[in-house]
Amino acid sequence: MSSRRPTTTLWRPTGPRELELVRELGWAAWPPRLPEQPIFYPVLDEDYAIKIARDWNVKHSGAGFVTRFEVESEFLSRYPVRQAGGRTILELWVPAEELDAFNAHIVGGIQVVHEFR
């Protein structure tokens, strides 16, 4: 019998700079936010993450990546799902000061699942 807690799959569109920081953290955590980034926004829909990586990250930094990772569902319940547009444009808003706790509840590693240039 497994004692593994249920997890929720999240996606994060990211540019090359943030991805390099994730790599430096051993693919196990998200880097601290910059002062102008008070919120960490993982998304709940892969297609939405693809759209951001392809249409925004490529335009602004030359490359866009979609990452996939699992977080303990019970921990995530503290963050309400925010609808940022259409019905599939769903994200979580994690305050920057809570990112260490968020990272502690990632199960497994952070994987790159799509790359755009």
C-alpha positions as CSV (number, residue, x, y, z in Angstrom):
1,M,0.0,0.0,0.0
2,S,1.4,3.4,-1.0
3,S,1.5,6.3,1.4
4,R,2.0,8.7,-1.4
5,R,-0.3,11.8,-1.1
6,P,-2.5,12.8,-4.0
7,T,-0.9,15.4,-6.3
8,T,-2.0,17.9,-8.8
9,T,-0.3,18.5,-12.1
10,L,0.7,22.1,-12.7
11,W,2.4,23.8,-15.7
12,R,4.7,26.8,-15.8
13,P,5.5,28.7,-18.9
14,T,9.0,30.1,-18.5
15,G,11.8,31.8,-20.3
16,P,15.5,30.8,-20.6
17,R,16.7,32.8,-17.6
18,E,14.2,31.3,-15.1
19,L,14.7,27.8,-16.6
20,E,18.5,28.1,-16.0
21,L,17.8,28.9,-12.3
22,V,15.5,25.9,-12.0
23,R,18.3,23.8,-13.5
24,E,20.8,25.2,-10.9
25,L,18.3,24.2,-8.2
26,G,18.4,20.6,-9.5
27,W,15.0,20.6,-11.2
28,A,13.5,20.5,-7.7
29,A,12.4,24.0,-6.9
30,W,11.4,27.4,-8.4
31,P,13.8,30.3,-7.7
32,P,12.9,33.2,-5.5
33,R,10.8,35.9,-7.1
34,L,12.4,39.2,-8.1
35,P,11.1,42.4,-6.3
36,E,8.8,43.2,-9.2
37,Q,7.4,39.6,-9.1
38,P,5.2,39.5,-5.9
39,I,3.3,36.4,-7.2
40,F,4.3,33.0,-8.6
41,Y,1.8,31.9,-11.2
42,P,1.7,28.2,-12.0
43,V,-1.2,27.3,-14.4
44,L,-3.6,24.4,-14.4
45,D,-4.0,23.9,-18.2
46,E,-1.2,22.7,-20.5
47,D,-2.6,24.5,-23.5
48,Y,-2.7,27.8,-21.7
49,A,1.0,27.3,-20.7
50,I,1.9,26.5,-24.3
51,K,0.2,29.7,-25.5
52,I,2.1,31.9,-23.0
53,A,5.5,30.2,-23.7
54,R,5.0,30.3,-27.5
55,D,3.4,33.7,-27.8
56,W,4.9,35.7,-24.9
57,N,8.2,34.1,-23.8
58,V,9.6,33.7,-27.3
59,K,8.7,37.3,-28.2
60,H,10.3,38.7,-25.0
61,S,13.4,36.4,-24.5
62,G,13.9,34.4,-27.7
63,A,12.7,31.1,-26.3
64,G,9.8,29.7,-24.3
65,F,9.5,26.5,-22.3
66,V,6.6,24.7,-20.7
67,T,7.4,22.8,-17.5
68,R,5.3,20.2,-15.8
69,F,5.4,19.3,-12.1
70,E,3.4,17.8,-9.4
71,V,2.5,19.4,-6.1
72,E,0.7,17.8,-3.1
73,S,-3.0,18.5,-3.6
74,E,-3.8,19.1,0.0
75,F,-1.1,21.9,0.2
76,L,-2.5,23.5,-3.0
77,S,-6.0,23.8,-1.5
78,R,-4.8,27.0,0.3
79,Y,-4.6,28.8,-3.0
80,P,-7.9,29.6,-4.8
81,V,-7.9,28.9,-8.5
82,R,-8.0,32.2,-10.4
83,Q,-9.7,32.5,-13.8
84,A,-7.5,34.9,-15.8
85,G,-9.6,34.9,-18.9
86,G,-11.5,32.1,-20.6
87,R,-12.7,29.0,-18.8
88,T,-9.4,27.1,-19.3
89,I,-7.2,30.1,-18.4
90,L,-6.7,29.0,-14.8
91,E,-3.8,29.8,-12.5
92,L,-2.8,29.7,-8.9
93,W,-1.5,32.9,-7.2
94,V,1.3,31.9,-4.8
95,P,2.7,34.9,-2.9
96,A,6.4,35.2,-3.3
97,E,7.0,34.9,0.5
98,E,5.3,31.4,0.4
99,L,7.4,30.0,-2.5
100,D,9.8,28.1,-0.2
101,A,6.8,26.3,1.3
102,F,5.3,25.7,-2.1
103,N,8.7,24.2,-3.3
104,A,8.8,21.9,-0.3
105,H,5.5,20.3,-1.5
106,I,6.7,19.6,-5.1
107,V,6.7,15.8,-5.6
108,G,9.3,14.5,-8.1
109,G,11.1,17.0,-10.3
110,I,10.3,19.8,-12.7
111,Q,10.3,18.6,-16.3
112,V,10.5,20.6,-19.6
113,V,7.7,19.2,-21.8
114,H,7.7,21.8,-24.6
115,E,10.2,24.2,-26.1
116,F,9.6,27.1,-28.5
117,R,12.1,29.3,-30.3
